[in-house]
Amino acid sequence: MKKLLALLAAITMITAILVGCGSSDKDNKAADTTQGSDKKSGTSDKADASKDNSDSADASGKVTIWYYWEAIKHQESLNSLIENFNNSQSDITVEAKYVPFADFKKQLSIGASADELPDLVILDNPDHAAYAAMGIFADITGKFDVSTYYDGPVNSCTLDGKLYGVPFGSNDLLLFYNEDMLKDANQKVPTTWDELLEVAKATTTDTVSGFAHCSLQNEEGTFNFLPWVWSTGVTSYEINSAGGIKALTMVQKLIESGAMTKEAINWTQGDTMNQFISGNLAMMFNGTWQIPTMRAEVPDLNWNVALIPKDAIPTSGLGGENYAVIAGGNEDATIEFLKFATNKENCLFMMHNMGYISSDSTIAEGQFDGDPIYEVFVEAMKYAYARGPLPEWPDVSDAISLAFNEVITGASSPEDAAAKAQTTIDSILGQ
């Protein structure tokens, strides 16, 4: 069965590469994503997926996991979790295999056609929908309870109303600010776009930019730009709308005022953090994962975090990984492992060791008690939107990142960049 599903998945992938998906499928996906992920309307999906009706009493055998984490601590944590599970019972044996991130997607595609897929993968959440659409991932709706999970993470592993995975752990974006720089400029922490622009201008000097975020023309840049779009109340697929144009115009205002440096088009999130801790930035958008580095490298720097300033609604970008069960593999045994891995004790062990926020709200809301920085990141999880989920998300992302890059460099006006991006997005969605 697993070989048959793998072969069918491979055929689907080849067909998608050669001719693309049919317009009717794209119309359905567009309808789901228009208000599904960006608008966090995962509640109905969660209701369907929250019924834990699986009967896995007879689950047994071997379960193989693929992951791409390079950090030794991440690998050791996963191995420890697996060892504890294996020692907790005698029917199921779990083992893990490291696959380099650069090769991960290729190995999944090759494995589908060669019947060499694992039983479980841990993957970047924006990639989830593409493989679910190819038939590689098992539909586990009703087999795993996600009713207490945040909407954003659940949406990232949901497609067409069906649950194709379980959120592993999450991170999100906030506004980081240098308290001393704001105080010296007699400014308060901004909560709106207008306030952000004013504070950014007030804190800009000959050597300091008031604000920046990673603006690379790739997925990393899109991740940082999209909160502007979502805050206007529109989705990732409505760039040529009043909201989308307003988001691009906000970035243009920051650039033209001199409060945001054009150099941000060359900065990764790590580069942006380095500019901030070096005293070259007063404010930035950045993520949870930067906290350990900042605390270790600049313990005396007076900085803090706040929710991203909003236009109409509060938003944040969702990052993190998901678990996905491979269709036709040892599904029952894999789900038993997932139940073990996601219970409160084991979840907290993994989250603390690896620097993630639990995707389960009942765990996350007490995860960082007493740490005011992390507590704001947990609060932002309520407003963290998933990118997609859409099988063709990488192409949509490319169109969006090109749009804001052209605005930043002055190559296009917000209106022209939005229209160009929308033409590409509509062709992807079959509209």
N, C-alpha and C positions, 0 to 999 in steps of 0.2 A: 504493500500500500504506500509506504513511504517513498519507494522508487517511482511509483506511478505518479504520485503528487509532485515529486521533484521534476520528473520529465515534463509534466504538464506546465509546471512553473517556468521551466527553461524555455518551452515553446512560447509561453506568454511573453517572456522577456524579449525573446528574439523578435516576435511579432511587433511588440511595442517599439523596439528600436527601429525596425524597418518602416513601419507604416503608421505608428502612433495609435492611440486608443480611439475608439469610435466616438462620434459626437454625442450619442445618447448617453454613454458612460460619463463623458466629461460634463454633460449638462447635469446629470445626477450628482456628480461630485461637487460641481460648482454650487449647486443648491444646498448641499450639506455644509460646505465650508463657508458660505457667505455669512451665515449667522451662527454656525456651529462652533468652530474653534475660536475665531477671532472674537466672537461675542460670548464665548464661554457658555454656550447653551448645551453643555454636556450632561445636564441634569437628567434628561430623559434617558440618555444612554446609560448613565450610572444606575438609574432605577432598574433598567433591564439587566444590567451586568451585576447587580448587587445580590442576586439570589444565588447563594452558594449551594447548588443542588448536586454537585459532583459526588459520585460514589467511587472513591478511590481506595476502598478498604483492601483491595487485592493488588494495588500498585506495587510493582517490583521491577527489578532489573537495573540496567545501567543508564545513567543520564550524563551526557556530555555537554559542557558549556563552552561557548566561544566568547572571548572578551578582547578588548583592545587596549586596556590600561597599561601604560608603560611604567608608571610610578611603582617602585618596589613596595611601598606601604599599601597601595591599592591591591596589588597582587597578593601580598601576605594576608591582608584582611579577607579577601575572597577565599583564599586557601584555608584560612582558619574557620570561616563559616562553613565551608564544605566538610572539613574534618569533623566539626561538631555535629553536623547533620549525619554524616556517615556513622559516627559513634552513637548516635541517639536511637538507631534502629538497625535492623539486619536485612531488610528486604530490598533496599535501594542503595546503589553506590553511585556517587556523583564524582566526576572529575572535570577539570577545567583545562582549556588550551588557549594560550595567548596567540592572537593573530594581529599583526601590526595594523594600526589604524589606516595607513595608506593602502593596505591590501584587503581591508575588511569587506568592503562592498564587492570587490572582485571575487573573493573567496566564497562569499554567499552565492553569487551568480554561478560560479563554476561548480560549487558543491551541489547546487540544485540539479544540474544536468548529469553529474557524475554519481549521484546518490551518496554523497559524502558530507551531508549536512549534520550538524550536531542536533541535540534535542532542545537546546535553549541558547539564545544569544542575548548579549547585553549590548545595546546599540544606542547611538545618538538619537534623541527623540524626533528631530525633523525628518530622519530617514525612514521612520517606522511605516508611514502610510504607503510608500512606494513598494515595499516588500509585502505588506499585507495585500495590496492590490494584485500582486503577482501570484498570490496563492501559496507563498512560502510559509506564512504564519498561520497557526491554528486559531480558529474562532473559539474563544474561551468564555463567551457570554454565558452567564449563569453558572460558571464553574469556579469563579473567583470573585470575592466580595470587594468591590471598590467603592462602596457607598459612602465611605468616610474620607475618600481621597479628594484633593482639590480638583476643580473642574479642568484647569489647564492641563495638568499631567494626564488625566484620563482622556481628554480630547486628543492628545497627541498619539494615543494608541487605539483610537476608535475610528472606524471607517464605515460609512453607510449604516450607522447605528449598531454596529457589532464591535465587540471588544476583542482586539487582537494582541493584547499584551497587558503587562502590569507595570506601572511606573516604578522605577528603581529608586531614584533620588532626584531631587530638583535643585536648581539654583535660579536666581533672578537678578534683575538689574535695579539699582537705586542711584540717586544723586549723591555723590561723595562731595564734600566741601571742606575747605581749609578754614577752620574757625577763626584763626588769627587774621587771615586776609579779609574775610567778611567784616570782622570787627574793625580793622583798620580803615576800611572803606565806609564804615558806618551803615552796613547793610544787614538785613535780616535774611534768614534762610528762605529762598523763594518757594512758593507753593503753586504759582500759576506761570504760564508762558511769559506774560508781560513782566512779571516780577523777575523771572529768570534772565530775561534780556537786560533788564535794568541792572541787576546785580552783576551780571557778566560784564557789562560795559563799565560799571563802577570799579570792578576789581582788575580790569585790564591795565597794564602798564607797559613800559618799554620792554620789559623782560618777562612779563606774566600775561598769559591769555586767560580771560575770565572763565572760559568754558570750552570743553571739547568732548567728543566721544569717538571711538573707533569708527572710521568712515571708509574703510577699505571697500573696494568694489568686489565684494564676495559675500558669502553667507555671514561672516563675522560682522561686516559692516551693516548688512540688512538687519541682523539681530539688534543692533544698537539704534538703528534708525526707526524701526517700526513702532516703538512706543509713541512717537510723534503722531503717526497716522492713526493708531488705535484711539488715542486720547480725544480725537475729534469726533469719534463715534462711528467711523467707517472701518471697513475691513481691509486686509492686505490686498484684496482683489479689486478695490475701488480707488485706485490711485488718481484717476482722472475724474475726481469728484471735488466738491467744495472742500471736503475734509482733507483729501489727499493733497490738493494744491495748497491748502493752508499749512499743512505739515512741511511741504517743501519750501514754502515761503518763510516759515519760521527759521529754517536752517539758513536760508538766504539772508535774512535779517541779521542773524548772528555773525555770518561771514562778512557781510558788507559793513557792519558796524565795527569790525575789527576785534570783536569780543571772542570769536572762535577762529582759530588759525586754520588756514587751508592745508597745513601739514597733516592734519588729521586724516586725510585720504591715504596717507602712508603708514598710519599707526595701527598696530594690533591693539587689542585690549590690554595686553601686557605693556606695550609701549606707552599707551595712555596713562597707565598706572605709574610707570617710571617718570613720566613728565610731571605727574601730580606730586609724587613723593620727593622729586628734585626741586620743587618749588616753582615750577614753570606753569602750573595750572592752578586756578583757584577752585574750579568745580569740574566734575566729569560724571558721565554715566559709566558705571562699571558693575562688576558682579561679586557675588558671595566668595568666589574662589580666591579673590585678591586679599582677603582679610589676613590670613596667616602670614603671607609675605610682608604686608605692610606693618603688621605688629612686630615682626621679627627684625625688619630692616630699618624702620624709622620709629622706634618706640616712643620718642619724644615729640613726634609730629602731632600737632593739635588738629585732628580731623574728626569728622562725624558723617553720618548718613541721614538721608531723608527720602520720603517717597518722591518719585519723579514728578516735577511740576506738571500740572495738568492744563488742558484746554477745557474740554467738557467733562471728561471722566478720568479717574485715576487708572494708570496702566503700568505694566512692567513686562519685560520680555522673559519668557520661560526657557531655561536651559536644563540640561540633565540627560539622564539615560533611562531607557526602559528595558524590562525583560520581555522577550518574545518567545513563545513556545513554537517549535517547528511542527508544522502540520505533518502528520503521518509518522512522527517519531514516538518516543515513549511518553506520550502526553500525560497520562494519569500520574506517573511517577514524577514527572517534571513539575506538575502542579502541586504535588505533595511537598517537593523541595521549596517551591515558591511560598507556600503557606508557612513553612519553617523560617525561611529567609526574611519574611516580612512581618513576623510577629514583633511586638514592641521591643523586646530585649535585643534580638538579633538586628533589627532595623537600626536601633540606636547605635549599636556597635559599629555597623557599617557606615552610617552617616557621620559619626564623630571621627572615625578613623580616616574618612575620605573627604570630609569637608562639604557634605551635602545637607540640604534640608529634606526631611522626610516628606514624601508626597502624600502621606496619610495625615490629614489635618489633626486628627486626635493625638498623634505622636508629635508632630511638628510644633503644636502650640505650647508644649511644655519642654521642648527640646533644648532651648537656650535660655532658660530662666536665669535672670541675673546678669545676662550679657546684653546690654542695650543696643549694641550694633547689630548683632544677629537677630534680635527680636524685631527690628524694623524689616529685615529681609523676610522673616516669617510673615509679618503683616502684609508685605507686598505680594505674597503668594496668592492672596485673595484676588489680586488684580493681574496675575501673570497669565499672558495669552500664549498659546502654542502657535508656532509657525506651521501653517497648513491646518490640519493634516490633508495633504494632497500628494498623490504619487508624482506629479510633475512639479512639486514645490521648488526644486533647484532652478528650474527655468524661470519660474515666477520671481524667485529671489534675485536672479541675475538681472531681470528687467527693473526691479526696484532699486537695486544697488547702483545700476547705471544711471537711473534718474537722479538720485541725490548726489552722485558724483558730478554729473554734468551741471547741476545747480551750484555746487560748491566751487567748481572751477570756473563758473561763468560761461560754460559752453552752451547752456540752454536756460531759458526762463523756467520758472516753476510750471507755468501753463504748458509750455512745449514739452518739457521733460515728462510731465504727467500724461499728456496725450500719447507720446511715444511709448511709454511704459504700458499704458492701457491697451494699446493696439497689440502688443506682444502678449499681455496677459489674456486678453479676450481670445486670441488665436490658440493659446494653450488650453483654455477652458472650452473651446469649441463654440464660442458665441459670435 
